[in-house]
Amino acid sequence: MSSPLDDQPSDPHLADPAPTTTPPTRAATRRTALAGAAGAGAILALTGLAAGPRPARLGDVHGDAELAAALRPHLGGHRHVSAVVSDGGQQRFAGFGADETTEFEIGSVTKTFTGALLMDAVDRGDVSLETTVAEILGERAAGSEASDVTLAEIASQSSGLPRLPLTRVLASLPINFLRKDPYSGSSVDGVIDAALDASLSDRGEYAYSNLGVAFLGQLLATQTGVSWQELLRSRLLDPLGMTSTRAPFRLDEIGTDAPRGHGRSGLSAGAWTMHGYGPAGGIRSTGHDMALYLASMQDGSNPGAAGLEPLVERGEDSAVGIVWSLRTTDAGESLVQHNGMTGGFAAFCGFNQDSGRGVVLMTDSALSPDELGAGILDGSVSL
């Protein structure tokens, strides 16, 4: 299941490869990307066929039974789901096999946290939106195509950086086959070097990049002199009271009792920590904490709420601000949203700036809840 509002493909580690030598023609680039995607897709398809389908059943209801009943018809194929819906200043929680303390990987919804850290850094005077890569990295950025790219360009997905480096795409294929973290082995310096070595394409136009937002997080860490994880904790999670949200860097930090997700075949998927790519997708959170996060975006107490002006168009009635996707409905309402997916989890977070309706959906299956989330925001799904 997917919606026209997807911010990333269903398997974000299977990215269109970026050229690592002399840039080919645009047509050649498209052929290479399509060939790579087709090969990766074939591996995934064969894996799924070999494993066979695994039946899924929603877990027992926790929280608001009426909300759970309204959500149930839209959650076929899911197992454990955590849902928060805000309306008129009131929040409701419903879980299937999950209560408000159950942990989920939120995937690329993490990017909105990195965007919030950028806006916080701007407010503190650490950087401006027009600060360039070279101004932060100095001589290290000399000769890089990305040297004059601004933080605003990276945060609005218009920097021209590829979705992922080709080397990361190729390295992920066998790891994906084993249903483990495809970002395993990456490092902070590796992310920075990959961005500096990349060839930019169609700079100024929208092009989703996991590398870009990971790079943004590591640039903020470099500028402030502390790790992205430390920035996340001290500048965002602690002030918002999100005490059960974390971004482990290594598998041994997750814990043996932490929930594990399920791939589309139904088989158990390994946990993702994302390593150096953590700023693009490494957060694990709970219904309770994500309710706080949603409320802070809606009431403006989250620094990320200052980054909701459209910066780059991405289609008719659609744009990107600081990380968040922005859309205007046929009725003229303004929606703010972002999705996420790892090997075994998926998430959606967003709100309607006009009606006040907001939603967080988290599931431990690699099945997108985007259509449901978008329907709740625009009112096409009744609750």
Backbone torsions as a table, in degrees:
resi	resn	phi	psi	omega
1	MET	NA	132.4	176.2
2	SER	-148.9	164.3	178.6
3	SER	-123.1	165.7	177.8
4	PRO	-65.2	-4.8	-175.0
5	LEU	-101.1	12.1	-179.5
6	ASP	-54.0	134.2	175.8
7	ASP	-94.4	-13.8	-178.2
8	GLN	-154.0	161.4	176.5
9	PRO	-71.1	166.0	-177.3
10	SER	-65.1	-22.6	174.4
11	ASP	-124.4	91.2	-170.3
12	PRO	-65.5	-19.7	-179.5
13	HIS	-81.8	-11.6	176.0
14	LEU	-94.5	76.4	-171.3
15	ALA	-96.8	162.7	171.7
16	ASP	-67.9	122.5	-175.9
17	PRO	-68.0	147.8	176.7
18	ALA	-99.2	145.8	178.6
19	PRO	-64.3	142.6	179.6
20	THR	-112.7	-3.8	176.2
21	THR	-123.3	-146.4	179.2
22	THR	-61.0	127.1	-176.2
23	PRO	-58.5	129.9	177.0
24	PRO	-76.9	177.9	175.6
25	THR	-66.5	161.7	-178.8
26	ARG	-61.4	-38.9	179.6
27	ALA	-64.1	-40.9	179.5
28	ALA	-65.8	-38.4	178.3
29	THR	-60.5	-43.2	179.3
30	ARG	-62.7	-42.9	179.7
31	ARG	-62.5	-41.9	179.3
32	THR	-63.6	-44.5	-178.9
33	ALA	-63.2	-44.3	-179.2
34	LEU	-64.8	-39.3	178.6
35	ALA	-64.6	-43.8	179.0
36	GLY	-63.3	-42.4	-179.5
37	ALA	-66.0	-39.0	179.8
38	ALA	-64.7	-41.9	178.8
39	GLY	-63.7	-44.4	178.4
40	ALA	-63.5	-41.1	179.7
41	GLY	-63.5	-36.5	178.7
42	ALA	-64.0	-40.7	178.5
43	ILE	-62.1	-43.9	179.7
44	LEU	-64.0	-41.7	-179.1
45	ALA	-63.3	-43.8	179.6
46	LEU	-64.2	-38.6	177.8
47	THR	-60.6	-45.8	-178.8
48	GLY	-64.2	-40.3	179.9
49	LEU	-65.8	-39.9	-179.1
50	ALA	-66.8	-37.8	-177.3
51	ALA	-74.1	-33.8	-177.9
52	GLY	80.4	155.7	-178.8
53	PRO	-69.4	144.6	175.4
54	ARG	-116.7	122.1	-178.7
55	PRO	-63.2	141.4	179.4
56	ALA	-119.8	145.0	178.3
57	ARG	-139.1	134.9	178.9
58	LEU	-63.4	140.4	179.7
59	GLY	-73.4	177.1	-179.3
60	ASP	-62.9	149.2	-176.4
61	VAL	-77.4	136.1	171.6
62	HIS	-124.1	146.7	175.3
63	GLY	83.6	-138.2	-172.3
64	ASP	-74.4	106.8	-176.3
65	ALA	-66.1	-35.0	-179.6
66	GLU	-67.6	-42.4	176.9
67	LEU	-64.9	-42.0	178.9
68	ALA	-59.5	-41.1	179.8
69	ALA	-64.1	-36.1	178.9
70	ALA	-72.1	-31.6	-178.7
71	LEU	-81.1	-32.1	-171.5
72	ARG	-50.0	-45.8	-177.9
73	PRO	-61.7	-16.8	-176.5
74	HIS	-99.4	4.8	-171.2
75	LEU	-120.1	31.5	175.6
76	GLY	-59.7	135.6	179.2
77	GLY	90.0	-6.9	-179.6
78	HIS	-95.5	162.2	-179.2
79	ARG	-115.6	-72.6	-179.3
80	HIS	-110.3	125.8	-175.2
81	VAL	-135.7	140.0	174.4
82	SER	-121.0	126.8	-176.4
83	ALA	-131.5	133.2	173.8
84	VAL	-123.3	128.3	176.9
85	VAL	-125.4	127.6	176.6
86	SER	-110.3	141.1	-178.8
87	ASP	-158.1	122.8	179.0
88	GLY	62.5	31.8	179.4
89	GLY	83.1	-3.4	178.9
90	GLN	-105.7	139.5	177.8
91	GLN	-111.7	141.6	176.9
92	ARG	-124.5	143.6	178.3
93	PHE	-121.7	138.0	171.4
94	ALA	-139.6	135.4	178.5
95	GLY	-130.8	148.4	173.2
96	PHE	-115.5	108.3	-176.6
97	GLY	66.5	17.8	-177.8
98	ALA	-149.5	137.1	171.9
99	ASP	-105.5	-171.1	-174.3
100	GLU	-70.4	-8.8	179.9
101	THR	-103.9	-1.7	-179.2
102	THR	-71.3	134.4	-175.0
103	GLU	-92.5	140.0	176.8
104	PHE	-133.1	149.8	166.0
105	GLU	-76.2	131.6	-178.4
106	ILE	-102.9	2.5	175.0
107	GLY	54.4	-133.1	-172.1
108	SER	-74.0	-4.5	168.4
109	VAL	-60.6	-22.9	173.1
110	THR	-52.6	-34.5	-177.2
111	LYS	-58.0	-33.5	179.9
112	THR	-67.7	-29.2	175.5
113	PHE	-67.8	-41.4	177.7
114	THR	-65.5	-36.7	174.6
115	GLY	-63.0	-38.7	177.5
116	ALA	-64.7	-38.0	177.3
117	LEU	-64.7	-35.4	176.0
118	LEU	-63.1	-47.5	-178.6
119	MET	-66.0	-33.5	175.7
120	ASP	-65.4	-42.3	179.4
121	ALA	-64.7	-35.7	176.4
122	VAL	-65.1	-44.8	-179.0
123	ASP	-62.9	-34.5	-180.0
124	ARG	-80.1	-12.7	-178.0
125	GLY	87.4	10.2	178.1
126	ASP	-67.4	-38.5	-179.1
127	VAL	-147.5	173.4	167.0
128	SER	-122.1	168.9	178.0
129	LEU	-65.7	-21.5	-179.8
130	GLU	-94.3	2.6	174.7
131	THR	-60.2	136.0	-178.1
132	THR	-99.0	165.3	177.5
133	VAL	-57.6	-44.0	-178.2
134	ALA	-64.8	-33.2	179.3
135	GLU	-66.7	-24.4	178.1
136	ILE	-92.8	-43.0	-173.2
137	LEU	-95.3	-11.2	177.2
138	GLY	60.7	-135.3	-175.9
139	GLU	-61.4	-23.6	179.6
140	ARG	-60.4	-27.7	-178.2
141	ALA	-90.3	-0.7	-177.4
142	ALA	-59.3	130.3	178.2
143	GLY	84.3	-5.6	179.9
144	SER	-82.3	141.3	174.9
145	GLU	-63.5	-23.4	-177.3
146	ALA	-88.1	1.9	-171.6
147	SER	-59.8	-36.1	-178.0
148	ASP	-101.7	10.3	175.4
149	VAL	-68.9	138.5	-179.1
150	THR	-93.8	161.8	177.3
151	LEU	-63.5	-34.5	177.3
152	ALA	-63.1	-39.9	178.7
153	GLU	-64.1	-43.3	-179.9
154	ILE	-64.8	-45.1	-175.8
155	ALA	-69.5	-24.2	179.2
156	SER	-98.1	13.2	177.0
157	GLN	57.4	40.7	179.0
158	SER	-131.0	22.6	-176.6
159	SER	-77.9	-18.4	-173.9
160	GLY	89.5	-3.7	177.2
161	LEU	-68.6	146.8	179.8
162	PRO	-69.5	163.6	177.1
163	ARG	-57.5	-47.4	174.8
164	LEU	-150.5	155.9	173.1
165	PRO	-66.3	148.4	179.3
166	LEU	-57.7	-38.3	-179.3
167	THR	-61.9	-36.7	178.7
168	ARG	-70.5	-39.0	178.0
169	VAL	-60.4	-48.8	-177.6
170	LEU	-65.8	-40.1	-180.0
171	ALA	-65.6	-26.9	-175.7
172	SER	-76.5	-21.9	-172.6
173	LEU	-60.2	-53.6	178.5
174	PRO	-67.0	-31.9	179.3
175	ILE	-68.7	-39.2	177.4
176	ASN	-63.0	-38.3	178.2
177	PHE	-57.6	-34.5	-179.9
178	LEU	-88.4	2.2	177.7
179	ARG	60.7	44.2	178.0
180	LYS	-120.6	179.3	-176.0
181	ASP	-66.4	113.1	-178.0
182	PRO	-72.8	-9.1	178.2
183	TYR	-96.8	4.6	-179.4
184	SER	-55.7	134.6	177.4
185	GLY	92.4	-9.4	177.4
186	SER	-74.7	161.7	-177.4
187	SER	-140.0	168.3	177.4
188	VAL	-59.8	-50.1	-179.7
189	ASP	-64.2	-34.3	179.0
190	GLY	-64.1	-40.0	177.7
191	VAL	-65.6	-45.7	-180.0
192	ILE	-62.6	-45.7	-179.6
193	ASP	-64.2	-39.3	-179.8
194	ALA	-62.9	-40.5	179.1
195	ALA	-68.1	-40.1	179.7
196	LEU	-69.2	-29.7	-179.1
197	ASP	-85.0	-12.1	-172.5
198	ALA	-72.3	149.5	169.8
199	SER	-90.8	129.8	-178.8
200	LEU	-82.7	146.5	-178.7
201	SER	-136.2	129.1	176.8
202	ASP	53.9	45.6	178.3
203	ARG	-57.9	137.8	-177.9
204	GLY	97.4	-13.3	177.4
205	GLU	-106.5	153.5	-179.2
206	TYR	-67.0	128.8	174.2
207	ALA	-156.4	110.6	-173.8
208	TYR	-60.3	132.5	-176.6
209	SER	-140.1	112.8	171.6
210	ASN	-65.6	-40.4	177.6
211	LEU	-59.0	-42.0	-176.3
212	GLY	-60.2	-49.5	-176.7
213	VAL	-73.7	-32.2	172.9
214	ALA	-61.7	-42.8	177.4
215	PHE	-61.6	-42.5	178.5
216	LEU	-57.8	-46.8	179.5
217	GLY	-61.2	-40.6	-179.1
218	GLN	-74.4	-28.1	173.5
219	LEU	-66.5	-41.9	177.9
220	LEU	-63.4	-39.1	178.0
221	ALA	-64.1	-42.8	178.7
222	THR	-61.5	-44.8	-176.9
223	GLN	-65.4	-36.6	-176.1
224	THR	-92.5	-15.1	178.1
225	GLY	81.5	12.2	174.8
226	VAL	-130.4	161.3	-177.6
227	SER	-68.7	159.1	176.6
228	TRP	-59.2	-39.9	178.7
229	GLN	-61.0	-40.6	178.7
230	GLU	-67.7	-40.5	175.5
231	LEU	-60.5	-45.0	-179.6
232	LEU	-57.4	-46.6	-177.2
233	ARG	-69.2	-50.4	-171.6
234	SER	-76.6	-33.0	-173.3
235	ARG	-100.1	-14.6	-176.0
236	LEU	-130.5	-58.6	-173.8
237	LEU	-65.1	-49.0	-179.4
238	ASP	-62.6	-48.4	178.9
239	PRO	-59.9	-31.4	-179.1
240	LEU	-88.4	-4.2	-179.2
241	GLY	75.5	22.0	-177.8
242	MET	-88.0	70.2	-171.5
243	THR	-75.7	-14.5	-178.7
244	SER	-104.8	11.3	179.5
245	THR	-102.3	138.5	-175.8
246	ARG	-150.8	165.6	178.5
247	ALA	-136.9	75.2	-178.0
248	PRO	-62.1	140.7	-178.4
249	PHE	-90.7	-27.5	-177.6
250	ARG	-126.8	155.8	-179.7
251	LEU	-61.0	-35.1	-177.7
252	ASP	-70.8	-9.4	176.8
253	GLU	-87.2	-12.9	-175.0
254	ILE	-76.3	-42.4	-178.9
255	GLY	101.3	142.6	-176.0
256	THR	-71.4	-21.0	-178.5
257	ASP	-95.9	4.0	179.1
258	ALA	-69.5	143.6	179.5
259	PRO	-58.8	144.3	175.1
260	ARG	-114.1	147.7	-177.7
261	GLY	-95.5	-173.2	-177.1
262	HIS	-133.0	135.2	174.7
263	GLY	-73.4	177.5	-177.9
264	ARG	-66.0	-21.1	176.2
265	SER	-76.6	-14.5	-176.6
266	GLY	98.6	-10.4	179.4
267	LEU	-76.3	151.5	179.2
268	SER	-62.9	139.6	-179.7
269	ALA	-112.2	144.2	177.9
270	GLY	-68.4	153.0	178.9
271	ALA	-68.0	148.6	175.2
272	TRP	-108.3	132.5	170.8
273	THR	-111.8	-19.7	175.8
274	MET	72.7	-14.9	175.7
275	HIS	52.1	-124.5	-178.6
276	GLY	-64.2	-19.6	178.9
277	TYR	-88.9	10.9	-178.9
278	GLY	-49.9	-41.6	-179.1
279	PRO	-61.9	-14.9	179.8
280	ALA	-97.0	-11.4	-176.7
281	GLY	-179.9	19.7	-170.0
282	GLY	-97.1	7.2	-174.5
283	ILE	-85.2	142.3	170.6
284	ARG	-117.5	132.9	-176.0
285	SER	-145.8	179.5	-175.8
286	THR	-124.9	166.9	176.6
287	GLY	-59.7	-41.6	179.6
288	HIS	-59.9	-48.3	-176.7
289	ASP	-71.1	-38.4	180.0
290	MET	-70.2	-24.8	172.6
291	ALA	-65.0	-39.7	175.9
292	LEU	-64.6	-41.3	-179.1
293	TYR	-63.8	-46.4	178.9
294	LEU	-60.5	-46.4	-179.9
295	ALA	-60.6	-38.9	-178.4
296	SER	-68.7	-31.8	175.6
297	MET	-70.7	-36.6	-178.1
298	GLN	-75.3	-33.7	-178.7
299	ASP	-94.5	-2.2	174.6
300	GLY	86.6	2.5	-179.5
301	SER	-78.8	-14.1	175.5
302	ASN	-83.5	129.5	179.7
303	PRO	-57.9	-25.8	178.4
304	GLY	-64.8	-20.0	179.7
305	ALA	-66.0	-16.4	178.2
306	ALA	-83.3	-1.8	-176.3
307	GLY	-113.3	36.1	-174.6
308	LEU	-105.7	13.0	173.1
309	GLU	-80.3	136.7	-180.0
310	PRO	-64.1	130.5	179.1
311	LEU	-111.0	-35.9	-176.5
312	VAL	-137.2	130.5	175.6
313	GLU	-74.0	143.1	176.7
314	ARG	-129.5	17.7	179.5
315	GLY	143.9	178.6	-179.3
316	GLU	-60.3	125.5	178.5
317	ASP	59.3	26.7	-177.9
318	SER	-141.4	141.4	-178.3
319	ALA	-152.8	178.7	176.9
320	VAL	-129.0	135.4	172.3
321	GLY	-99.1	-134.5	172.0
322	ILE	-81.9	91.5	179.5
323	VAL	75.1	-48.2	-175.6
324	TRP	-63.1	143.6	172.1
325	SER	-86.4	140.7	-176.4
326	LEU	-124.5	135.6	179.8
327	ARG	-142.2	144.9	174.3
328	THR	-106.9	125.3	-178.6
329	THR	-77.3	171.0	177.2
330	ASP	-60.8	-27.3	179.7
331	ALA	-84.7	0.8	177.4
332	GLY	86.2	12.2	179.0
333	GLU	-86.6	147.6	-176.9
334	SER	-100.2	120.6	179.9
335	LEU	-107.9	141.2	177.3
336	VAL	-123.2	129.1	-174.5
337	GLN	-161.8	161.1	171.6
338	HIS	-155.2	146.1	178.2
339	ASN	-114.9	178.0	178.3
340	GLY	-163.6	151.7	176.7
341	MET	-155.8	134.9	171.3
342	THR	-114.1	-164.1	-178.7
343	GLY	-68.2	-22.9	-176.7
344	GLY	-136.6	5.7	-178.2
345	PHE	-138.1	160.2	173.1
346	ALA	-146.0	154.7	-176.9
347	ALA	-151.4	158.8	176.7
348	PHE	-147.0	136.4	178.1
349	CYS	-141.1	133.2	178.6
350	GLY	-174.4	174.5	178.4
351	PHE	-156.9	156.2	178.5
352	ASN	-98.9	115.4	-175.1
353	GLN	-68.5	-19.7	-178.1
354	ASP	-94.2	-47.2	-177.8
355	SER	-83.7	-20.9	-175.9
356	GLY	84.3	-1.4	178.8
357	ARG	-72.2	135.3	177.3
358	GLY	-137.3	159.3	-178.4
359	VAL	-153.6	143.8	167.5
360	VAL	-127.1	129.4	175.6
361	LEU	-125.8	130.7	175.9
362	MET	-134.7	136.8	-178.5
363	THR	-138.9	149.5	178.9
364	ASP	-96.2	31.3	172.4
365	SER	-127.6	145.2	178.6
366	ALA	-80.5	57.3	177.5
367	LEU	-125.7	123.9	-172.4
368	SER	-67.9	131.3	172.2
369	PRO	-95.6	15.1	-172.2
370	ASP	-60.9	-42.6	-176.5
371	GLU	-63.4	-41.6	177.0
372	LEU	-64.8	-47.0	-179.2
373	GLY	-60.1	-46.5	-179.9
374	ALA	-64.5	-36.0	179.8
375	GLY	-67.1	-36.3	176.7
376	ILE	-64.9	-41.2	-177.5
377	LEU	-68.7	-41.5	-176.8
378	ASP	-89.8	-1.3	175.6
379	GLY	88.4	0.9	-179.5
380	SER	-76.6	-16.0	172.0
381	VAL	-107.1	120.2	-177.4
382	SER	-88.3	135.8	178.7
383	LEU	-122.2	NA	NA
